[in-house]
Amino acid sequence: MTSRTTLFGAALLSVLATAASAEDPSILVQSTTSTQNSGFYDYILPIYKEETGVTVNVVAVGTGQAIKNAQNCDADVLLVHAKSAEEKFVADGFGVARSDLMYNDFVIVGSSADPAGIAGGNDAVSAFKTIAEKQALFASRGDDSGTNKAELKLWNQAGVDITSVSGDWYRATGSGMGATLNASVGMGAYTMSDRATWISFGNKGDYQIVVEGDPVLFNQYGIILVNPDKCPSVKAELGQQFIDWMISAHGQELIAGNTLDGKQLFFPNAKP
């Protein structure tokens, strides 16, 4: 009798769990930290939930880790900002298709003391060369994120081998954008940030943007459905619904309306 009761109880719990899941559908998005740190998801996901009834859970890590997590089938949708890596993800069969979603730009920030004398510039590669020549402290995310990938590309273009100076004037935090900005302010180091996280950052102190406006600092975000052929657990219908909503005229209008202190955080550029 006890065994039958236990089995019945277990079966009832299973039915209830299934019903609850059906009533509250959800998807998992692997994403970069910049969209999280900037408050983008706090702004847009409640609107999506209200309009569709679908809960979007986000894992915010560096782009490189987000891609690895998606390759391990721990995602329904991937939303990151490293286009070449995203295109490889799709080419390798892990993603169904990639769509441009929105963009902003990267900025180099530093203290008002400006030890490298680069403030007011708009040439990122030249600024990096000067930072290296003067051995001014620079804090890197060092986490294989989209921001880190873009930063390393600039060091390469500047002809600077940062592996030989790592731990000296070049410091890798191995953490997200918000934590790296905090570390930079704490040690008086320059760093590179996406503009949305910088606008949202609340511990600026005497820090300011010192270099901006260089076309090489363009920062594109893409959105991809994880391939259900590779990952049978993917909620393909719900994931595609989220993507379609984000790249629709309505979703793009909402992205454009995401502002802080009168400053737009992201600029929509999807092609539905």
N, C-alpha and C positions, 0 to 999 in steps of 0.2 A: 504493500500500500504506500509505504514511504517512498519507494523507488518510483512508483507511478506518479505520485504527487510531485516529486522532484522533476521528472521528465516533463510533466504537464507545465510546471512552472517555468522550466527552461524554454519550452516551446512558446509559451505565452510571451515571455520576455523578448524572444526573437521576433515574433509577430509585431509586438509593440515597437521594437526598434526599427523594423522595416517600415512600419506606418509613419513613425516620426521622421524617418529619413525622407520618405516620399512627400511628407507635408513640408519639410524644410530642406529643399535641395541645395546643394552647395558644390563649389568647385575649389580647386587649389591652384593658386598662381605662384610660380617661382619668379621672384623679381629682384631687381637691384635695390640697394638701400636708399638711393637718392630719391626714388619715388615715395618711399616710406618716410624718410627723414624730412622731406619737404611738406608733409601733410597731405599729399595728393590723394592717397587712399582714404584718409579720414574724410576728405571732401567728397570724393566721387562714389565710393562704394555704398554708402547709405542711400544715395539716390538710386543706384542700380538695384539695391535690395528692395526699395520701396516700389519701383516700377515693375520688377520682374518676380519678386519673391525669392530670388536666389541669393544665398550668402556666398560671398567671395572671401576665402581665407588666403592670406598672403604669407609666404615665407620670404623675408627680405634679407638677402645676402649679396655678396659681390657677384657680378655678372658671371664670372668663370665658375663659381660654385653653383649658381642658379642653373647654369647650363648642365653641369654634371648631375645635379639633382634631377633635372628633367630627363636626362639620358638614363637615369636609374628608375624612371617611371614614377617618380615622386612629384607629379604635377599633371595638371590638365592643360594649363596655358603657361607660356613663358613670356615675360615682359622685361626686356633688358635693353642695354645700349652699347653694343659692340657689333656693328653690322657684319663685318667679315666673319666673326665667330657665329653669328646667327645664321648667316647663309650656309656655313659649313654644317651647322646643326641640321638644317633642312636637307642639304645635299647628301648627308650621311643617312638620311631616312628617319631621323628622330622627330622632325617637324613636318607638318602637312604643307604649310606655306607660310611665308613671312610677309607681313604688311608694315609699312611705315605707319607710325601712330602719331608721334609728336616730336618736337625738338626744343632745345634751348641751347645754351652754350656753356663752355667751361670758362672759369676765370681764375687768375692767379691772385692770391690774397697775401697780405703781409702787414706787419706793424707800421705805424706811422714813422718809426725810426728808419725804416727802409734801408737796411745796411748795405744792400747791393745797389741801391740807387736806380731802381728800375720803375719806380712809380710813374704812372702817366703814359706808359708805353702801350703799343698795340702789336708788338712783334714777340710772340711767345718763344720762338726758338732763340732769338737774340737774348731775351730775358733769362732763359735757362743757361745759356753760355755765360752770361755775366754772373749769375748765381754761383756757377761752378768755379769761375775764375777767382771770385772773391771768397769762395768757400763759406758762403752764408748758409745758415741752417735751412734745411728743406725737409719737410715732413711728407712722406709718401704713404698712401694707403697700403701699398705692398700686399694687396690681397687678391690680385688677378681680377679686379672689378673692371667695369667699363672705363671708369675714371683712371684707374691704374694703367690699363692698357694704353689709353690715350696719352697719359703722362710719359710712359716709357718710350712711346713713339717719338715724342718731342725731344727727350734726352738723346735718342739715337740720331735724330736729325741735327741736334746741336753738337754731335760728335763727342758726347760725354759718356764714358764707361762708368755707370753708377755702381756696378758690382765692386769696383776697386775702391770706392769711397763710402760704401755702405757701412753704417755704424760710426762714421766720422761726421762730416757735415750733412750727410744724407742719412735720414732716419726713416725706416719703414715701421709703421705702426701695426700693420697686420689687422686693421680694423676698419669699420665703416666710415662714411664721410663725416658724420657728426662727431664721432669719437676722435677722428683725425684732426678736425678743426679745433676741437678742445685741446688736443695735444700740441698743435701748432701754436695756439695762443699761449699755452703754458710754458713752452720753451722758446718762444720768440722766433719761430721758424716760418718761412714761406710755405705755402701749399697750394695745390690746385683743387678746385671744387667745381661741381656743377652749380650753375647759378641759382637754381631753385632751392637747393639745400643751404646755400650761402644766405639767400634772402630770409629763409626760415630760421637760421641759426641765431640763438639768443644770447650767446656769450662772446660777442664780437670784441668787447673791450676797445682798444685803440686800433683794431684791425680794419682794413679797408681793401677794396679791390685795387691792385696795383697795375695789372695788365689785363686788358680785355679788348674785344673787337677784332681779333685776328681770325680770318676764315678757318684756320686750322683748328680753332677751338669749337667748331660746330659740333653739336652733341645730339645725335639722332637716336630715338627710341623705336624699337620694333616690337611687334606682338605676334606670337606663333601658337598655333594649336599643336600640342604634342600628338604624335602619330599613333592612333589606336592600333595600327598594324604591328607596331613595335611594342606598344604598351596596352594590352587589352583592358586594363583597369581604367583607362582614360574615359572621362565622361565627355565624349566627343560632341554630342548635341548641345549640352549645356556650355561647354567650353567655346564652341563656335558661336553660340548665341551671345556670349559675353564679348567676343571679338567683334562680331557684327555690330553690336550696340556701341562699342567704343569707337569704331571707325565710321559709324553712320553720321549723318549731318547733325543729329541730335547730340550724340556723344562728343563729337568734335566741338560743338558749340559749348558744351559743358566744360570741356578741357580748357577752352579759351577763357571761360569765365572764372577759372581758378586763380584768384589773385590774393596777395598779401600786402597790406600797406599800399594798395594801389598799384602793385607791380605784378604783372602776369608771370606765372611760374613756368608754364609750358605753352608751346605754340602748336596747334594741331596741323598736321599735314598729310593725313591719310588720303588715299585715293580709293574710295569705296567701289 
